Amino acid sequence: MVRYKNRYFTAEIIPLDSTTQPLNLKTYDIVTSILNVTEQIHGEFGAAAIKNGLEVKYCNQSTQIAVIRCRHGPHRLLASSLPFLSTISKRKVQLQSIYTGATMVKCFKFLKKFHQEKINEALKTCKTEQEKNNVMEIMSKTNYEI
Amino acid sequence: MRNVTNNENVNTNAFDSRSGIKTLPDKYYYLDVQLDFGENLGKKQPVFTKELVKLSVTNAVKKLFGELGSATIIDVIFLDQSTKKIILRCPSVFHVKLHSSLTLATHYEGHECYFRVHKTSNTLISLNCNSRLYNFAQKE
């Protein structure tokens, strides 16, 4: 019995173009753009090394966060080429890797903490009670579907 | 070239020979390569210059190991026009990668060919000797 080790990259996908259209994130587009950028940086060797076990496990349109799974070992190649990813399905984007975990549970625990901090930051800037209520209302409308 | 230092100067746990001289890991590796076009080479002969050879070698490395691999400095030390023999120099940590990308290279200047690696060594002079030609028979 062999245990396969994985690494999960939690990354924030930030759109850079001026259009206000929401990012239509599709897991297949993310995977292909990751493979392309790894082939550019680490060549065919790198692309082939990460291809086995590469999967986008979680992808949220409203929070613009994706969790990418990769095998332990070649995950170093993937991690070094993620900052060079600039386009996902013809949209200019920037990938900010925020956490690397060994399990998805750890990644989601981190994401929960991350979002709580974000809410606290947003609430700090509010001056009136009405604004605070508005922020909480917008936050509650976000879709958290897996 | 082989880096040789005196035992007194370097205080490491490396292999200590009887002569008191220890060798440090080599900085460069040398590859003896020959270009083989086979028999079906067209009328137009490819041009051989050091720059073009270096370009095709770098392209081969870039294809297999990407931009990170092609950033390594590879030098063409020697080039023979008639026999198409090349001697390449690369950092010793990179020579396995260079060897594998030369094996998988398929083109030179648009012509189909392959790179035949005859010998690899960490010293330039040992490319010249062939241990298969040694004669161990005792002289009468």
Chai-1 contact restraints between the chains, C-beta under 6 A:
chainA,res_idxA,chainB,res_idxB,connection_type,confidence,min_distance_angstrom,max_distance_angstrom,comment,restraint_id
A,I41,B,G66,contact,1.0,0.0,6.0,A-B,restraint_1
A,I41,B,E67,contact,1.0,0.0,6.0,A-B,restraint_2
A,I41,B,L68,contact,1.0,0.0,6.0,A-B,restraint_3
A,H42,B,G66,contact,1.0,0.0,6.0,A-B,restraint_4
A,H42,B,L68,contact,1.0,0.0,6.0,A-B,restraint_5
A,G43,B,L64,contact,1.0,0.0,6.0,A-B,restraint_6
A,G43,B,F65,contact,1.0,0.0,6.0,A-B,restraint_7
A,G43,B,G66,contact,1.0,0.0,6.0,A-B,restraint_8
A,E44,B,L64,contact,1.0,0.0,6.0,A-B,restraint_9
A,F45,B,L64,contact,1.0,0.0,6.0,A-B,restraint_10
A,F45,B,F65,contact,1.0,0.0,6.0,A-B,restraint_11
A,G46,B,G66,contact,1.0,0.0,6.0,A-B,restraint_12
